[in-house]
Amino acid sequence: MSVYESNPRHLREVLIYFFNNKTSAAEAHRMLSDAYGEAAMSEKTYRERFQCFKSGGFCVKNRHGSGRPKVFENEELTHLLDDDSFQSQEELAEPLEVS
C-alpha cells in the first residue's frame, strides 16, 4: 500500500479548509503534525497563514522569502563545484563576483 506524501501546496490548501471551518491554527498544526509528521509546517507558519487568510489572502502558491535577491544563477555555482567540490566560500565567490 502506498502512502500519500504531502507537499507544501497541499498543506496550504488544507489550511484554507481548516480556516473556513473555524479550526484554530494550533489545532490545525496538531492534526497535520499527527498525519504528516515532520512534513507539516511549524505552528508559527500556520498562525501566519491564518492571519493572511483573515486579510483575504488565500493564494496557495509559495511566497518568496524576503531575503537578499539572487545575484547569480545556480548553474554557474554547479559548474564551479563540479570543477572542484572542495573550494571555500571565498574561492567560489570570486568568479561569481559576489561577497
C-alpha positions in Angstrom: 0.0 0.0 0.0 1.4 3.4 -0.9 1.2 6.4 1.4 0.5 9.9 0.2 3.4 12.3 0.7 2.3 15.8 1.3 3.8 18.8 -0.4 3.7 22.5 0.8 0.9 23.5 -1.6 -1.3 20.6 -0.4 -0.7 21.7 3.2 -1.6 25.3 2.4 -4.9 24.1 0.7 -5.7 22.0 3.7 -5.1 25.1 5.9 -7.7 27.0 4.0 -10.2 24.2 4.7 -9.3 24.4 8.4 -9.6 28.2 8.4 -13.0 28.1 6.7 -14.2 25.5 9.3 -13.1 27.8 12.2 -10.4 25.4 13.3 -7.6 27.2 15.3 -4.1 27.3 13.9 -2.9 25.3 16.9 -5.4 22.6 16.3 -4.7 22.5 12.6 -1.0 22.2 13.4 -1.7 19.3 15.8 -3.8 17.4 13.3 -1.4 17.9 10.4 1.6 17.0 12.5 -0.2 13.8 13.6 -0.9 13.0 9.9 2.3 14.1 8.2 4.9 14.3 11.0 7.9 16.4 10.1 6.5 17.2 6.7 4.0 19.5 8.4 4.9 23.2 8.7 5.6 24.9 12.0 2.7 26.2 14.2 4.1 29.7 13.7 3.8 29.3 9.9 0.1 28.2 10.4 -0.6 31.2 12.5 1.0 33.5 9.9 -1.1 31.8 7.1 -4.3 32.2 9.2 -3.5 35.9 9.6 -3.1 36.2 5.8 -6.4 34.4 5.3 -8.1 36.9 7.6 -6.9 39.6 5.4 -8.3 37.9 2.3 -5.0 36.4 1.0 -6.0 32.9 0.0 -3.2 32.3 -2.6 -1.7 28.8 -2.2 1.4 29.5 -4.2 4.6 29.6 -2.4 5.6 33.0 -1.2 9.1 34.2 -2.0 11.3 34.9 1.0 12.3 38.4 2.0 16.0 37.7 1.8 18.6 39.1 -0.4 17.9 38.7 -4.1 19.9 36.1 -6.0 22.8 37.7 -7.9 24.0 34.6 -9.9 22.5 31.5 -11.5 22.7 28.2 -9.7 24.1 26.7 -12.8 27.2 28.8 -12.5 27.8 27.6 -9.0 27.1 24.0 -10.0 29.8 24.2 -12.7 32.3 25.6 -10.2 31.6 22.9 -7.8 31.8 20.2 -10.5 35.3 21.5 -11.2 36.4 21.4 -7.6 33.9 20.5 -4.8 36.5 21.4 -2.1 36.6 25.1 -2.8 36.0 27.5 0.0 33.2 30.1 0.0 35.7 32.8 -0.7 37.1 30.8 -3.7 33.6 30.3 -5.1 32.6 34.0 -4.5 35.4 35.4 -6.6 34.4 34.1 -10.1 30.7 34.7 -9.3 31.5 38.3 -8.3 29.7 38.1 -5.0 30.9 38.7 -1.5 
